[in-house]
């Protein structure tokens, strides 16, 4: 939510830090022209010409993306450039394009209307999901759709700017981010978007400061305005004063020095001063992200979201298609482990066969879908197990509510192994199995669940929402989304203790794991693993290496005795400011 404060003509817009860095300069307000699409009836005789318009536009769109891909590959390397390969694949999807062509012929409607209507179906499914990363993928699909329509209508886009500028826009696509980088761009600031957006990932690779999620900054700035962008705090400042500029210069110098120190610890273990080791890994959803995570010092992949493979598809991917992706990830991460979460779909989440539910948050999703659709489940299990030949692959089940669900899922794993063994396929016969703890009922039964598996991973996002009965996307109650609520802290303590009684390790893969404010608390509670978004890996590691485990235990004990969320936040903030004052915190 935007927080605007007026102080001596300064307006401060609060957003989300997406790419580190600080810059001051003039605004270029980028208002992307969205193609206007209207339905227009065509005569039967015009169908061939209309399909030809579509094919020509699709070919031009592919040519554009291949040029952008080549530029990105030259500037960023092949790993980051693969983002555009996914968009090119959508253009080359014969099923999707065949459906569009058939609809043009059957419905006798113009090409741009059918393109918009058909591709929007996928976009709306993604936007209906609760996951931020799925929202970001919707923007990528939207970009492909608009690119096709723009070429059908022979429209042109701005890509060249004069002078240096901070680009302020409602949203930026990956292509926008790369194309504008050919100019003297100081920073990016957008109303929409999150840290998992491809534009954010590319901004980090390009080393251009970026702030996203500003909500309505575009309504209050204009081209030529002076702004300061703070990619550490997630702030855009309109009309920064001389004092603000000086403070930002000091902050920038301090962070440059801090980042140099962080680079030095990338290859070091996440270990406290008194030798308590914490496994520090990454949350990923695309193969191209792993190289960046390795540079940041990841010790593996603590959560690979396999739902990314469903984007733009009318059906589920085959076993072979999945095995190719999973093997690529496993090989890239080796010798470190990779945890593949089975499809977390259904209800409000992306799925080729999704259906409407009145209350998707409490509906048919996660492991419930997979147990009801064994053919889909078995395809994915065989694919994951095929990727385990080097013994660094683990499998994890989402949205588990009952012991029976885990037992049924394990039976399918045994069946998948038997089928692969009969086919002579090599795999890790002792592949580790885990479950996500996201439902309060599962949290209470953590010890019983731990007896069935090799590890537990706490999905704090959903766990907090379910515990506090709050939809954090609802502005009316978002303030009640409190990861540091005493009830949440106590249930985390219960889960960790329960797992350890069964000699099972437990991690956190939700956003709380990547919050510097929570690091000392989670270490003190005895967490074994933290899986976070790659950009925050160095900060979390720095905190862990700056504390003693015995001190963290004392911090956790004190927090467990506290009864107000605000008091917990302030106390944890004081600990971090004392131990690692360079870390930016917001309480």
N, C-alpha and C positions, 0 to 999 in steps of 0.2 A: 504494500500500500504506500502511496506517495505521502511523504511528510514534508510539507512546504512551510518554511519559517522565514519571515521577512525581517531582515536586520540590516538597516542602513543600505537599502536598495539591493541587498543580496537576497536571492531566492535559492534555498537549498532543496534539491530534489533527492529523496532517499530511494535507492534502488538496490540492486544486487551486484556485488563485485563479481565480474565475469572474467576479466583479464587484468593482471597487475600493472601498475604504472600511474604516473601523474602527468597531466599536460594542461596547458593554458593556451587558449587561442580563440579565433572567431568561429562562429557556428556556420555550418552549411546544413540548412534544413532540407532533408531529402524526403520529398513527398512522392513516393512511388505511385505511378499511375496504374491503378488496377483496371484491366480491360473491362469495358462494359459489355455485358453479354445479354442479348435478347433473343428470345425464340423467334424463328422466322420459318414459315412453311416453304418447302421447295416442291417443285413438280417432280414426278417420277423420272422424267427425262433428265433432270438436273442432278440426279444422284451420283452418276460417275464423276461429274465435274466437282461435286462437293467432296467426294472421297479423295479426289486428286488434291484439292485444297488442303485437306487434312494431312495427306501423306507428304506434301511439299513442306508444310509447316513443321511437321514432325522431323523431317530431314534437316531443316534449318535449325531447329531447336537442338538437335543432336550435334550439329556442326558447331554451334555456339558453345555447348557444354564441353565438347572435346577441346576447343581452343582454351577454355577456362581451365580445364583439367591439365592441359599441357603447361600453361602458365603457372598453375599452382604447384605442379610437380617440379618445375624448374626452381621455383622460389622456396618451396617448403619441403620438397622431397616426396617420394612416391607414397609414403604412408599417409600423410595428411591429404594428399590429392585424391585418395581413393573415395573420399566423400562424394566426389562428383561421378564416380563410376556407378554408384547406387542410383543416382538420378538418370544417368544414361541407360541403365538397365530398365527403368520404368518406361522410357521412351521405346525401348526395344521389346517390351512385353507383348508378345503376339496375341496372347489371350485378351489382354486389356484393349489393345488397338483393334483386334478383331471384333470385340463386343461393341466398340464405338462405331465401327463401320457398319455393322449389322443394324444397329439402332438408327443410324442415319437413313439407311435404306428402308427399314420397316416403319419408322415413325415419320419419315419425310420432314425432318427438321434440319436446320443448318448445323454445320460441323462444330462451331464454337459452343453452341448451346449444348450439344450432346457431350462434348468433351468436358464442359463444366459440370454437367449433371452427373456424369458417370464417375469422374475422378473425385468429385465432392463427396461421394458416398464413403470413400475411404477416409477422406479428411475428417468428416463428421464423426466417424467411429473413433478416430484417434482423439479428437477434441472432447469426446464424451468420457474419455478415460480420466481417472483421478491422478495418474502418474504424470509428473511434469515432463519426463523424457518423451512420453508418447505425444504430448502436446507439441513438443519441439519437432518431432518427426512429421506431424501434421503440417507444419510450416514448410518443411522440405517438399512434401508432396504438393502443397499449394503452389510452390514456386515452379515446379515442373508443369503443372496445369496452366498457370498463367503464361509461362514461356511458350507453350504450344498455341494458346489463344492469341497471344500478342503476335506471333508469326502468321497465324491465319489472317489476322487483321492488318498485317504489315505495319505494326507500330515499332518505334525505336525507343531505346532507353538511354538515359544519361550515364556516362561512365567516366568522363573526364572533368576535372575540376581545375580551377585556377588558384594557385597559392596554397598555403597550409590551412587546415580546417579541422574542426571536430565535427564529425558526421552525427547529426541528431535525426532520428527517424522513428517511425512507429515500430518498425521491425526491419531486420536485415537478413537476407538470405545468405547462404554460403557463397554464392556467386557474387552478390553485392560486396561482401567482405573482401574477397580476393580482388575483384575488379577495382574497387576504390583504393586498394593498397598500392596500386600503380601510381597514385597521386601522393602528395605530401599530407597524408592523413595523420593527425595527432591523436585521435581517439574516436571511439564509437560509443554512442549513448542511445538506447532504444526504450520505448514505452513498454514493449512486450519482451518476452524471452526469459530464459533461465540459464544456469551455469552448464546445463547439459546440451544446449543448442549447438548446432554445428558452427554457427557464426561465432559463438563464444569460444569454441575449441580452436577455430582458425585464428581468432584474435590473439589467443595465447601463443599460438605457433608463430604468428607474425610479430609478436611482441608489441602489440598496439593496445594501450589501455582501453578497457571497455566496461561499461556499466549498463545493466539491463533491468527490466522490470520497473521502470520509472513511472509507469502508468499514464501520465498525461503531460509530460515535459514538452512534447511537440506542440501542445496548445498554448504554451507560454513563452516559447523562444522563437526567434526569427533569424533568418540568414544575416550574418554580420554581427550578431550579439557576441559579447565577450563571455566565455565560460571557462570554468576549470573542471576537469574530470579527475576524480580520485578512484582509480581502479582497485585500491586496497580497501577502502571503506564503503565502496558502492555508492558514491555521491557525485551528483552533478551540481555545480554552483553557478548560477547565473549572476553576472555582474560582480565577480569576486573583487573584494577590496584589496588595497595594497597589503594590509596586514595578512589577509587570507593567502595571498600569493606568496608572501614571505614564509608563512607557516608551512605551506605546501612544498616550497623549495627545500626547507629544512627536513620535512618528512620524507621527501623523495630521496634526499641524500642518505638519510638514516636507513631507509628501506633498501637502497642499493647496496649499502654495506651489509645489511642483514641478509639479503639474498645471496651475496657472495659467500657468506658464512654457511648459509643453507646448502649451497652447491657443494660445499666441502663435506657435508654429512650424508649426501645422497646414498653413498655406498656403505654407510655404517648401519649397524643394527638398531632397531627401535628398542633401546635398552636403558633402564633407569641407572642412576649413578651406583646404586647398590645391586646391580646385575639382574634385575627383574626384566625378563624379555617379553615383549608384546609383538605378536605378528602383525605387520602393517601392510595391508594390501589395498587393492583398488576395486571400485565399482565401475564396470564397463558394460557397454551394450553393442559396440561395433569393433571388429578386428583392428581397424585403423587406429584405435585409441591406445593400444597396448604399448607402442613404442614410446609415446609421450609419458605414459605411466612408468615405464622402466627408467627413463631419464630422471624422473622425479624420485626414484628410489623405491619403487614398489617391490614387495616381496611375494608377489603373486596376484591373482584375481580372486577377491573374496566374494564377488557377485558378478556373474555374467548374465545379463538379462537376455534370454533367448527370444523374447517376443519381437525383437528388432527384425527377425527374419520374416515376420508376417506382413510387414509393411508393403502395401501395394499389390498384395496377392489375393486372388479369389479363393485360394485353398491353402492347406498346410503344406510346407515343404516336405519333400520325400526324405527317407532315411539317408540316402546318399548325399543329397544336397546339404542336409544338416551335418552329417559326419565330416564333410569337407571343411565347413566353417569351424566346427569344434576342434578338429585336428589342427587347423591353422593356429587357433588360439593356444591350444595346449603346447604346441611346439614352440611358439613364440615366447611363452611364459617359462618353459622348462629351464632349470629344474624346479622352479617354484610351482606351487599348486594353483589350480584353477577350479573354482566352484561354479558349475553350471546349474542355474535355477531352471527347473522345468517350466514350460509355458505357464505364465500367470495371466490367464485370459478368462473371459466370460463376464457376464453381467455388464459392468461399466467399462470393461477393458477390451482392447482390440482383439477380435477373433473373426476368422472368415465366416463362421456360422453363428455369429452373435445374435441375440434376440433381446427384445425390450423387456426390462424388469422394472417394477414399480420402485423397488429399493435395491439397486445393484450393489450397494455397499454390504448388504446382508444377503446377497443372492448367490447365484451359480457362478462361482469363480475359483481360480486357483486349482488346488488338488481335486476339488469336487468335479470340475469339468473333465479332468484327465481320467479320473476313475470311472466316469460315465462314458468316456470315449476311449476305450482301451486301444483301438487301432492307432489313434493319434499318439497316445502315451507310449505304446510299444515302439513305434517308429522313432520317437525321440530318445527313449531309453537306449535302444540299440545304437543309435548314432552317437550318443554321449559315451557309451561304454566302448565303442570302436575307437574313440579318441584317447582312450586311457592306456594304450600300450606302454607308454613311458612312465606310468604309475604316478602321474601328478594331477590326475583328474578326480574331482569329487562331484557328486550329484546332490541337489537339494530340492526339497518339495515345498512349495509356497502355500500359505493360507491354511495350514493344518489346524484342525479344531479338535480331533479325537484320536485316541490311540488306535482305533480300528482303521482309520484312514492310513496311518503310517504302516500298519501291518499289511494292508492290502497293497500299498505301493511297493513295499519290499518284496512281496510275492511276484509282482510284475518285473522287478529287477532280476529276481532269480530266473524267471522265465526268459527274459531277454538274454541273460548269460548262457542259458542252455541252448537257445537258438543260434547264438553266435558261435558257441563251441561246436555245434553240429556242422556249421558252415566252415569251420577251420579258421575263424577270424581271431587274431591275437588280441588280448585285452587284459586288463588288471583284474584278476579274479577276486582281489580284496579291495576293490574300489570302495571308498568311504561314502557313506550316506548320511545326510543331515536334513534337518527341517528348519523352516523359519518360524520363529515365535512372534506372531503378529496379533493373535487373538487372545484376549484376557483368559479365556478358558484354557488355552494351551499353556499360557504362562503359569497358571496355577498348577497344572499337571506336568510341569517341566521335568520333574524327577522321573516320572513314569515314562515320558517321551524320551528322555535321555537314555533310559535303559534299552531302548529299541534302536538307537542310532549311534553314529560316531561323533557327531557334533551338533550344536544348536547355533543358529544365527538369529539375532534379535532384529526384526524389522521395526525400528522405533517409530517410523512415520505412521504406519497403520496402528501399531500398538497404542501410541499416545491418543490417536483419534478415537479408537474404540474405548479406551479407558476413560477419556474425558467426555465422551459422547459429543464430539465436536467435529464439524467439517471445516478444516482450516482454510478451504477455499471460499467459505461464507464469511464475508466481512463482518456480519452482525455478531458472530461468535468466535472469530478467528483468534481473539485475545485469549481464549480459553485453551487454545492449543499450546500446552505448556510441557515441554520435555523435562523441565526441572521441577515440575509439581512433586511434592513429597510422595504422593501415591505412586507416581511413575518411578521415582528413585527407589522406593521400597520394592516394587515389583521387579525391577532390574536386579536388585540385590537378591531377591528370592530366586530368580531364574539362574543366576550365576552360581549361587550356593547349591542349588538343586543339581545342576549339571556336574559340579565338582564332586558332589557326594557319589555320583555314578562314574567318576573318573573320565568325564567327557568334557572336551574343551568347548568354550562358548565365545562367540564373537558378536559384534554389532555391525550391521551393514546399512542401517538407516542413517538419515542425515545427522543424527546426534553424534555418531561416531566421528564425523568430520568437523564437529564444532569444537574449536580450541577451548571454549569455556568448559566443555564436558570432559576433556582429556584426563585431568588429574583425578576427577571423580570416578571415571570408568576404570582407570588403572587401579585406584584404591579399592574399588569394589571387586577387583580380581579378574577383570576381563582378560581373555587370552588373545583376542584378535580384534583389530579394528579395520574395517573395509570402508574406504572413503573415496570421494571424487579425486582424481589425480592432482589437481592444482594445490590442494591443501596438504598433501603428503609431507612436504618438508616441514611445514609449521607444526604438524602433529608430532612428527619425529623429534623436532627440536624440543618441544615441551617434555616429551617422555625422557629424553636424554638430559634434561635439566633438573629432574626431580629425583627424590629417593622414594622407593616403594614404601618404606616404613612411614614416611611422611604422608604419602598419598592415602595409606590406610587410615591414618588419623583424620585426614580430611573427609574421607568417606564416612567414617564413624560419626563425625560431627554433623555432616549433612543428613545422615539417617535420623538424627535426633531433632532436626529442624521441621517446622510445621508450615512455613510460608514460602511460596515459590520465589517471591522477590528477594527474601533473605538469602535463599540458596544461591541465586544468581549473583548477588552482590558479594557474598562470601567467596564464591569460586573466582569471581573477577579479581578480587584482592589477591588471591593466591597466585594467579597467572601474572598479574602486574608485578608482583614481588619476584617471582621466579624467572619470567621471560618478558620483561617490559616492552620488548620490541613488537610483540604480537598484538595486532589491532583487535580490540574487543568492543562489542556493543552489548550493553546490559539492558 
